[in-house]
C-alpha cells in the first residue's frame, strides 16, 4: 500500500504516469472537484482541482483541511445540507443544489454531486464532490415568469424614478467624502464630484470632457491606474481597495485607495465606469505613527519592568520568616501582575515586528506530537478544572520555528479554556491532510457569531459580548494568524454562538517554500 502525495489517497501499485494523467484530467475539468477524507475528524478536504479554486475564489492552501460547510457561510440551515448528512451517514451518492458563497462574499448556486468511495471492506473512506455553478439557470428559472408580466411596468417605473431622483442622487454624490468620477469607455471624464475637485485642486472646466490621463498636464497618467482600468476592470469584476501611491506635481505625495465598477444601464448611460478615489495618506501616516509609538513604548517599558521584577523577587527572598504572612502574599501577587504586564509588552513587540516585516523564523524540525503533549502537561497543572484530551499522531516532523508554533498553541488552548467557563472539555486533534498537518482545538463554550468570525483575526478586535466579561487586548489571535501565515499555513475558526468553537490551522509538511502542484 502506498500514498499518492497529490491526493492523499491510499492506492495500491501506483503508476506515476497514470497518476499524472489522472491529475491532468481532473485539473482540465471545467467542474470543481474536491475529495474529502471520511476517516479523519470532520471529514476534511484533501484535494481540490483548479476549477474549484476558480469557482470558490479560495486558493488550495486555504481549502485543504477544512470541512465543505464553510462555503455556506451563515446559511447552514438549508435542507440540502440535511440531505447531504443523511447520504454521508449511509455512504450513498447524492445530487443537491446549494447556496454557496465565494471568498469575496458573492452568492452562487452550486449543483453538487457527491459520490462515496469504499475500500475492500465496503467501508466509506472518501467522498468525491463534483460542483458546477448553476446561478444563471436558477436566476432564470426564478425570474422568467415574473419578468414577463412586469417588464413594462418596471421600465415605466424606472424612468419615472430616475427623473424624480436625479437631483436627489446628484446631491448625495456631491456630499460623499470621497472623490468620485464617472468615465466613458474611452476614459473620458463625464462627471466629477466637488470632493474630487477640491482634494486634487482642479477646476470642473478643466476636468469634464477630458481624458483622465490628460488631466492636469498628465498627472493622472499613472501606471497603476492604467492597470486597474485597462487590464483588471474589463473582466467585469469590480476592483476593490486598489492602492496607488503617487507623487502629484502640485499637491505632493498621495496614497489613494481606488474602487471601480463598470455600470451597464439602458439608454444614454450604457457602459460607464464609476471610479471612487479615497485619499488615505493621513490615515496611513496616523497608523504608522501609532505603530511606531507602540514599538518605542514597548521597548522603553521592557527594561524598567525587568528591573522591577528583579527587585520584587529579591524582596520576596529577603523577607524574614516571622513577618506577617500577608506581606509575602502581596509581593507574590505583585509578581504575577508584573508577569502579566511583561506578557502584554512582549505581545506588543511581537505585533510591531509583524507590522514592520521583521518577524524572524528560526527554522528547525518540529515534533508536533511531543510539543503538544508537553504543552498540555504544563497547562493541566494550572487549569485543573478542565479536561484536556489529545487525539491523533503524525509520522512526520515539520520545518518551522518551534517557539512561535508553541506560542500559537498556547494562545489557542488557553483561549479555549478562558472562553468556555462552563464547558469543561477541551479537545485537541492532530492529523495529516494531504501534504499538510492539521491541528484543531475544540471547546464547548460561548461560541462566535458569523459576523464576528470575519474580524476575529484583526488586531485589537474583540468579540462584543465577550469583551465585557473577559480581559484582553485582542492581539493574540492576530499574532497567531500572522505566525501561521509566515509558515505557509492557514488559521481559521468554525463556530456557532452557544455551541463552542473549533480553531484549526494547517502547516505544510515540507515547509513554506516547497512547491505543490
Phi, psi and omega in degrees: 000129180234168182244127175271113186294338182292319184250344183072022183254141175286122180230146181257130176064049182298136171255115183306323180296319179293320179298315179298319180295318180297315180296319179298321179296316180294318182289337179274353180291142176277351177267142175288132182232131174231156174232132178245153182257104183286350180274351183253164180302129174068018174048061188286156174287130178244351178204142169216146180269177185294327180296325178293320178300317180292321182294316187269337185085356179265144174280164180302320181298330181276346185262318186303131177096349183263156173277147185299343186297338184298339180290340183274353178058233180283341189271068183262006178258017179294140180300327181300329179293323176296318178298320180295314181301316180295320180294320180295317179299320181275353182069031183256159173278154182202149173239126181224166174241126186235149169271114180244167180231132176287171182303323180282359178096001182284135177283138169216148178274132185241121171269113189246123173251122182247129179233136181274145174245128183244157177266190183296340179264015179062026177266132181287117182255328184215163171232140174251127178245125178250125190235139178225140178280112181247026184301317181298317180297316181296315179298321180295317180298319184284332188257342190302307184296314182297317183295325179300320184279331190256354190301316181294318180298319182297317182297314180296317181295318182294320180296316179296316181295321179297318180293319183288326189256000184302314180293321180296314179294322179296323179293325177294314180301320183289335182266353178293135183274046173216149173288130180235129175235142170247125183243152172271177184301340179263013177067029172275135182285119178270320177208155177216136181277168185296327183294323176296313182298320182288317183296317186258011171053057177230160179261150181298321182295337178265005185241307184294133178085002180249156177295137179305320184289346182255001180296139176056047180057038173087015183288345176260009175277076187253130183304315181296324179292321177298319178300316180299309188283325190258343182243317184275309186298323180301348177287358180072009173264141177294149175260121186242131172053053178270117186272132177230127178248119187214143177263112179270145186300322188254337185245000175085195184287135176229133171257117188241145174250116186254138172231131184225141178224142170274137180243122179239098180246173180278161173073217187287350182263013184295133174060078176238162177241123176260120183242116178258130185237114179252125178277109182249021182301308182291322180298316179293321178297321178296319178298318179296320178296321179295317178296319178297318180298314179299319181295310181295316181299317181297317178297317183292328181283334188296316184294307179297327180293322177297320178296316179300318180298319179297315178298319181299316179294323179294317177302314181298323182286329185266357180298135177294153184292332185269012181287157177306126184300341179292332183294306178299330178296318179292322178295320178296317179296322177298320178299321179294322178291326176296317178298320179296316179295323179295323177295320179296315180296319178299319179295320179295320177295320179297317179296321179297318179296323178295314182298326182264006179071026183252015177287119185257133177259122173266091189289137176204173177277125183254128173264096184294327178303311182289317183300314181292318181299312180296321180295319180295324178299319179293317183290324180300326180294329183270322184246078185279349181278348180251144177265114181258121181241142183238124182236143174103163181200141179238151183274339188260147161272159180236148177282140178166179179269108187298320182295324180285320176295323176298322177297319178297311180300314180302315182294314183292320181290314179294327174297317179300320178291315184299317186263016172226064183298331181260341178269110192276343185261134172237125185247126177247126183236129180242132182205166173255130180232107185056234181259032177230157164258148182232132176240130179235132177242115185247132171238170181236048186255228191289327182079170185224136180289160178299323181295317180289332180297333181290337186244358193295338179262008174280146181291142180069006178276135175227140181298131190302316184278357181256324188297339180288333188248341183235127180289157178159164181254348179077032178240350182297313180289326176299312180297318180299315181297321180291323178296314180296320178298318178298332179274000179086017180247189181224138176243132180213170179231144176232116188203159171224141181305132178082355183240017178083186183212150173237114173264127182231148172217152176245151175223133180293134182296325183263006177097165185299321188273357179291143182271132177237131177286000000 
